[in-house]
Amino acid sequence: MKQTAATRRTGEQLREKLGYILLFEVSDPRLDLVTLTGAEVSVDRTYARVYVSCDPERYGEVLEALESARGRIRSLLARSLDWRVVPELDFRIDRSTDEAEAIARALENVPATMGVEKDEDGYPVTTDTAEGPTDSAADQEAHLDD
């Protein structure tokens, strides 16, 4: 959906009103610990896509609860908003927090190769071995020229 400054403002207004409605006026226990992460409103305000976040195990039941309460939520929105048209609501799960958590977990498991000292090109710096020192890159290039 195309977003302009005006539609972003109306989306924020819608998100705040929906948050109040879900918190205080809809008493469905399946909607406990649900977070509204965003709302996109069409330019003519007839359609709104609302993003919600919750535990991954509860995606199905939260969407089911929101679908069953959609009519009540729209009627409460009509009373609280001063818009001429109340948008049709499309609830979607926002999985960005799940992805961020997966990335954070992946960053905790640092591979052993990350601790190896590297030169400016990103190659491991060679150290002395039991056989003796290794040739430097300049020495190797000199041997190639011979």
PyRosetta script that sets phi, psi and omega in degrees:
from pyrosetta import init, pose_from_sequence

init()
pose = pose_from_sequence("MKQTAATRRTGEQLREKLGYILLFEVSDPRLDLVTLTGAEVSVDRTYARVYVSCDPERYGEVLEALESARGRIRSLLARSLDWRVVPELDFRIDRSTDEAEAIARALENVPATMGVEKDEDGYPVTTDTAEGPTDSAADQEAHLDD")
pose.set_psi(1, 133.9)
pose.set_omega(1, -179.2)
pose.set_phi(2, -68.6)
pose.set_psi(2, 131.6)
pose.set_omega(2, -178.8)
pose.set_phi(3, -115.6)
pose.set_psi(3, 129.0)
pose.set_omega(3, 174.0)
pose.set_phi(4, -117.6)
pose.set_psi(4, 177.8)
pose.set_omega(4, 178.9)
pose.set_phi(5, -61.3)
pose.set_psi(5, -39.2)
pose.set_omega(5, -179.4)
pose.set_phi(6, -67.6)
pose.set_psi(6, -42.4)
pose.set_omega(6, -179.6)
pose.set_phi(7, -70.2)
pose.set_psi(7, -29.7)
pose.set_omega(7, 175.6)
pose.set_phi(8, -66.6)
pose.set_psi(8, -41.2)
pose.set_omega(8, 177.7)
pose.set_phi(9, -63.9)
pose.set_psi(9, -43.8)
pose.set_omega(9, 179.2)
pose.set_phi(10, -67.7)
pose.set_psi(10, -34.2)
pose.set_omega(10, 176.1)
pose.set_phi(11, -63.5)
pose.set_psi(11, -41.6)
pose.set_omega(11, 177.3)
pose.set_phi(12, -65.6)
pose.set_psi(12, -40.5)
pose.set_omega(12, 178.2)
pose.set_phi(13, -63.1)
pose.set_psi(13, -43.6)
pose.set_omega(13, 178.3)
pose.set_phi(14, -62.9)
pose.set_psi(14, -43.3)
pose.set_omega(14, -179.3)
pose.set_phi(15, -61.9)
pose.set_psi(15, -41.1)
pose.set_omega(15, 178.5)
pose.set_phi(16, -64.9)
pose.set_psi(16, -43.9)
pose.set_omega(16, 179.5)
pose.set_phi(17, -65.4)
pose.set_psi(17, -41.8)
pose.set_omega(17, 178.4)
pose.set_phi(18, -64.7)
pose.set_psi(18, -38.4)
pose.set_omega(18, 177.6)
pose.set_phi(19, -60.4)
pose.set_psi(19, -43.7)
pose.set_omega(19, 178.2)
pose.set_phi(20, -63.8)
pose.set_psi(20, -44.2)
pose.set_omega(20, -178.3)
pose.set_phi(21, -63.1)
pose.set_psi(21, -45.7)
pose.set_omega(21, -178.9)
pose.set_phi(22, -68.2)
pose.set_psi(22, -31.1)
pose.set_omega(22, -177.7)
pose.set_phi(23, -78.3)
pose.set_psi(23, -42.8)
pose.set_omega(23, -170.9)
pose.set_phi(24, -111.9)
pose.set_psi(24, -22.0)
pose.set_omega(24, -171.2)
pose.set_phi(25, -114.7)
pose.set_psi(25, -15.8)
pose.set_omega(25, 176.0)
pose.set_phi(26, -108.9)
pose.set_psi(26, 120.1)
pose.set_omega(26, -175.1)
pose.set_phi(27, -108.9)
pose.set_psi(27, 65.6)
pose.set_omega(27, 176.2)
pose.set_phi(28, -108.8)
pose.set_psi(28, 118.5)
pose.set_omega(28, -177.7)
pose.set_phi(29, -63.3)
pose.set_psi(29, -19.7)
pose.set_omega(29, 178.2)
pose.set_phi(30, -71.0)
pose.set_psi(30, -15.2)
pose.set_omega(30, -179.0)
pose.set_phi(31, -98.4)
pose.set_psi(31, 13.3)
pose.set_omega(31, 174.0)
pose.set_phi(32, -70.3)
pose.set_psi(32, 144.7)
pose.set_omega(32, 178.4)
pose.set_phi(33, 57.7)
pose.set_psi(33, 38.8)
pose.set_omega(33, 174.7)
pose.set_phi(34, -107.4)
pose.set_psi(34, 134.1)
pose.set_omega(34, -178.9)
pose.set_phi(35, -114.2)
pose.set_psi(35, 132.2)
pose.set_omega(35, 173.0)
pose.set_phi(36, -84.9)
pose.set_psi(36, 115.0)
pose.set_omega(36, -176.1)
pose.set_phi(37, -96.3)
pose.set_psi(37, -18.3)
pose.set_omega(37, 179.2)
pose.set_phi(38, -178.4)
pose.set_psi(38, 164.8)
pose.set_omega(38, 176.9)
pose.set_phi(39, -147.3)
pose.set_psi(39, 132.3)
pose.set_omega(39, 175.9)
pose.set_phi(40, -114.3)
pose.set_psi(40, 127.3)
pose.set_omega(40, -178.2)
pose.set_phi(41, -114.6)
pose.set_psi(41, 137.2)
pose.set_omega(41, 177.6)
pose.set_phi(42, -67.6)
pose.set_psi(42, 162.5)
pose.set_omega(42, -176.0)
pose.set_phi(43, -60.7)
pose.set_psi(43, -38.2)
pose.set_omega(43, -179.4)
pose.set_phi(44, -88.8)
pose.set_psi(44, 4.3)
pose.set_omega(44, 176.1)
pose.set_phi(45, 63.3)
pose.set_psi(45, 24.1)
pose.set_omega(45, 179.1)
pose.set_phi(46, -94.0)
pose.set_psi(46, -13.0)
pose.set_omega(46, -175.9)
pose.set_phi(47, -139.9)
pose.set_psi(47, 138.9)
pose.set_omega(47, 177.5)
pose.set_phi(48, -139.2)
pose.set_psi(48, 133.4)
pose.set_omega(48, 175.3)
pose.set_phi(49, -104.3)
pose.set_psi(49, 120.8)
pose.set_omega(49, -175.7)
pose.set_phi(50, -113.3)
pose.set_psi(50, 127.3)
pose.set_omega(50, -178.9)
pose.set_phi(51, -101.7)
pose.set_psi(51, 130.5)
pose.set_omega(51, 179.4)
pose.set_phi(52, -123.2)
pose.set_psi(52, 153.6)
pose.set_omega(52, 179.3)
pose.set_phi(53, -128.2)
pose.set_psi(53, 142.6)
pose.set_omega(53, 178.1)
pose.set_phi(54, -160.5)
pose.set_psi(54, -174.2)
pose.set_omega(54, 176.5)
pose.set_phi(55, -65.0)
pose.set_psi(55, 141.3)
pose.set_omega(55, -178.9)
pose.set_phi(56, -58.6)
pose.set_psi(56, -29.2)
pose.set_omega(56, -179.7)
pose.set_phi(57, -71.2)
pose.set_psi(57, -16.9)
pose.set_omega(57, -173.4)
pose.set_phi(58, -106.1)
pose.set_psi(58, 9.0)
pose.set_omega(58, -176.3)
pose.set_phi(59, -53.9)
pose.set_psi(59, -49.9)
pose.set_omega(59, -177.0)
pose.set_phi(60, -61.8)
pose.set_psi(60, -47.7)
pose.set_omega(60, -176.8)
pose.set_phi(61, -69.7)
pose.set_psi(61, -32.8)
pose.set_omega(61, 178.8)
pose.set_phi(62, -69.0)
pose.set_psi(62, -45.5)
pose.set_omega(62, 177.8)
pose.set_phi(63, -62.3)
pose.set_psi(63, -38.3)
pose.set_omega(63, 177.6)
pose.set_phi(64, -63.4)
pose.set_psi(64, -42.7)
pose.set_omega(64, 179.5)
pose.set_phi(65, -65.8)
pose.set_psi(65, -40.8)
pose.set_omega(65, 179.0)
pose.set_phi(66, -67.1)
pose.set_psi(66, -38.5)
pose.set_omega(66, 177.7)
pose.set_phi(67, -64.8)
pose.set_psi(67, -40.2)
pose.set_omega(67, -178.8)
pose.set_phi(68, -71.7)
pose.set_psi(68, -26.2)
pose.set_omega(68, -179.4)
pose.set_phi(69, -97.7)
pose.set_psi(69, 5.0)
pose.set_omega(69, -174.7)
pose.set_phi(70, -57.1)
pose.set_psi(70, -45.2)
pose.set_omega(70, -179.4)
pose.set_phi(71, -63.0)
pose.set_psi(71, -45.7)
pose.set_omega(71, 178.6)
pose.set_phi(72, -62.7)
pose.set_psi(72, -41.4)
pose.set_omega(72, -179.9)
pose.set_phi(73, -64.6)
pose.set_psi(73, -41.2)
pose.set_omega(73, 179.0)
pose.set_phi(74, -64.6)
pose.set_psi(74, -40.5)
pose.set_omega(74, 179.9)
pose.set_phi(75, -67.7)
pose.set_psi(75, -36.9)
pose.set_omega(75, 176.3)
pose.set_phi(76, -69.2)
pose.set_psi(76, -34.6)
pose.set_omega(76, 175.8)
pose.set_phi(77, -65.1)
pose.set_psi(77, -39.3)
pose.set_omega(77, 180.0)
pose.set_phi(78, -60.0)
pose.set_psi(78, -35.7)
pose.set_omega(78, 179.0)
pose.set_phi(79, -74.7)
pose.set_psi(79, -33.4)
pose.set_omega(79, -173.8)
pose.set_phi(80, -91.7)
pose.set_psi(80, -23.3)
pose.set_omega(80, 178.8)
pose.set_phi(81, -96.7)
pose.set_psi(81, 148.4)
pose.set_omega(81, 177.4)
pose.set_phi(82, -100.0)
pose.set_psi(82, 29.8)
pose.set_omega(82, 179.1)
pose.set_phi(83, -85.0)
pose.set_psi(83, 149.9)
pose.set_omega(83, 179.2)
pose.set_phi(84, -70.2)
pose.set_psi(84, -35.0)
pose.set_omega(84, -178.8)
pose.set_phi(85, -119.8)
pose.set_psi(85, 136.0)
pose.set_omega(85, 174.8)
pose.set_phi(86, -94.0)
pose.set_psi(86, 126.6)
pose.set_omega(86, -174.7)
pose.set_phi(87, -69.7)
pose.set_psi(87, 150.4)
pose.set_omega(87, 170.3)
pose.set_phi(88, -73.5)
pose.set_psi(88, 129.0)
pose.set_omega(88, -173.2)
pose.set_phi(89, -96.2)
pose.set_psi(89, 133.3)
pose.set_omega(89, 175.6)
pose.set_phi(90, -123.0)
pose.set_psi(90, 107.5)
pose.set_omega(90, -177.8)
pose.set_phi(91, -89.3)
pose.set_psi(91, 133.8)
pose.set_omega(91, 178.8)
pose.set_phi(92, -134.8)
pose.set_psi(92, 150.9)
pose.set_omega(92, 178.2)
pose.set_phi(93, -82.6)
pose.set_psi(93, 131.9)
pose.set_omega(93, 176.2)
pose.set_phi(94, -94.8)
pose.set_psi(94, 109.7)
pose.set_omega(94, -176.8)
pose.set_phi(95, -95.2)
pose.set_psi(95, 8.2)
pose.set_omega(95, -176.8)
pose.set_phi(96, -65.3)
pose.set_psi(96, -32.3)
pose.set_omega(96, 178.3)
pose.set_phi(97, -69.3)
pose.set_psi(97, -34.0)
pose.set_omega(97, 176.3)
pose.set_phi(98, -65.5)
pose.set_psi(98, -41.6)
pose.set_omega(98, 179.4)
pose.set_phi(99, -66.3)
pose.set_psi(99, -40.3)
pose.set_omega(99, 178.3)
pose.set_phi(100, -63.7)
pose.set_psi(100, -39.0)
pose.set_omega(100, 178.2)
pose.set_phi(101, -66.1)
pose.set_psi(101, -39.1)
pose.set_omega(101, 177.9)
pose.set_phi(102, -65.4)
pose.set_psi(102, -38.7)
pose.set_omega(102, 177.7)
pose.set_phi(103, -66.4)
pose.set_psi(103, -42.0)
pose.set_omega(103, 179.1)
pose.set_phi(104, -62.2)
pose.set_psi(104, -40.5)
pose.set_omega(104, 178.0)
pose.set_phi(105, -65.8)
pose.set_psi(105, -38.2)
pose.set_omega(105, 179.6)
pose.set_phi(106, -67.2)
pose.set_psi(106, -34.6)
pose.set_omega(106, 179.7)
pose.set_phi(107, -72.7)
pose.set_psi(107, -21.4)
pose.set_omega(107, 177.3)
pose.set_phi(108, -71.7)
pose.set_psi(108, -28.4)
pose.set_omega(108, -179.6)
pose.set_phi(109, -94.5)
pose.set_psi(109, 80.3)
pose.set_omega(109, -178.1)
pose.set_phi(110, -80.5)
pose.set_psi(110, 126.4)
pose.set_omega(110, 179.0)
pose.set_phi(111, -67.8)
pose.set_psi(111, 155.7)
pose.set_omega(111, -177.7)
pose.set_phi(112, -62.5)
pose.set_psi(112, -27.8)
pose.set_omega(112, -178.9)
pose.set_phi(113, -68.3)
pose.set_psi(113, -17.7)
pose.set_omega(113, 179.1)
pose.set_phi(114, -70.5)
pose.set_psi(114, -23.8)
pose.set_omega(114, -178.6)
pose.set_phi(115, -85.7)
pose.set_psi(115, -5.4)
pose.set_omega(115, -178.8)
pose.set_phi(116, -76.8)
pose.set_psi(116, 135.1)
pose.set_omega(116, 179.0)
pose.set_phi(117, -68.9)
pose.set_psi(117, 136.0)
pose.set_omega(117, -176.6)
pose.set_phi(118, -125.4)
pose.set_psi(118, 153.9)
pose.set_omega(118, 176.4)
pose.set_phi(119, -83.0)
pose.set_psi(119, -173.2)
pose.set_omega(119, -175.4)
pose.set_phi(120, -68.0)
pose.set_psi(120, -19.6)
pose.set_omega(120, 177.0)
pose.set_phi(121, -90.2)
pose.set_psi(121, -4.2)
pose.set_omega(121, 178.5)
pose.set_phi(122, 93.6)
pose.set_psi(122, 6.4)
pose.set_omega(122, 178.5)
pose.set_phi(123, -89.9)
pose.set_psi(123, 147.5)
pose.set_omega(123, 178.7)
pose.set_phi(124, -61.4)
pose.set_psi(124, 139.2)
pose.set_omega(124, 177.0)
pose.set_phi(125, -78.6)
pose.set_psi(125, 127.6)
pose.set_omega(125, -178.4)
pose.set_phi(126, -80.4)
pose.set_psi(126, 145.2)
pose.set_omega(126, 178.8)
pose.set_phi(127, -118.4)
pose.set_psi(127, 170.7)
pose.set_omega(127, 178.0)
pose.set_phi(128, -66.6)
pose.set_psi(128, 138.9)
pose.set_omega(128, 178.0)
pose.set_phi(129, -113.1)
pose.set_psi(129, -177.4)
pose.set_omega(129, -179.3)
pose.set_phi(130, -65.7)
pose.set_psi(130, -25.5)
pose.set_omega(130, -179.0)
pose.set_phi(131, -81.8)
pose.set_psi(131, -10.2)
pose.set_omega(131, -178.5)
pose.set_phi(132, 119.8)
pose.set_psi(132, 176.0)
pose.set_omega(132, -177.5)
pose.set_phi(133, -66.6)
pose.set_psi(133, 147.7)
pose.set_omega(133, 178.2)
pose.set_phi(134, -90.5)
pose.set_psi(134, 160.2)
pose.set_omega(134, 179.6)
pose.set_phi(135, -71.0)
pose.set_psi(135, 144.6)
pose.set_omega(135, 176.5)
pose.set_phi(136, -78.3)
pose.set_psi(136, 170.3)
pose.set_omega(136, -179.2)
pose.set_phi(137, -63.9)
pose.set_psi(137, -36.2)
pose.set_omega(137, 179.3)
pose.set_phi(138, -66.4)
pose.set_psi(138, -40.2)
pose.set_omega(138, 178.3)
pose.set_phi(139, -64.5)
pose.set_psi(139, -39.4)
pose.set_omega(139, -179.6)
pose.set_phi(140, -66.0)
pose.set_psi(140, -38.7)
pose.set_omega(140, 178.0)
pose.set_phi(141, -66.2)
pose.set_psi(141, -38.2)
pose.set_omega(141, 179.0)
pose.set_phi(142, -63.2)
pose.set_psi(142, -39.1)
pose.set_omega(142, 178.4)
pose.set_phi(143, -66.3)
pose.set_psi(143, -32.8)
pose.set_omega(143, 179.0)
pose.set_phi(144, -68.0)
pose.set_psi(144, -33.5)
pose.set_omega(144, -179.1)
pose.set_phi(145, -71.1)
pose.set_psi(145, -23.6)
pose.set_omega(145, -177.5)
pose.set_phi(146, -68.6)
pose.dump_pdb("model.pdb")
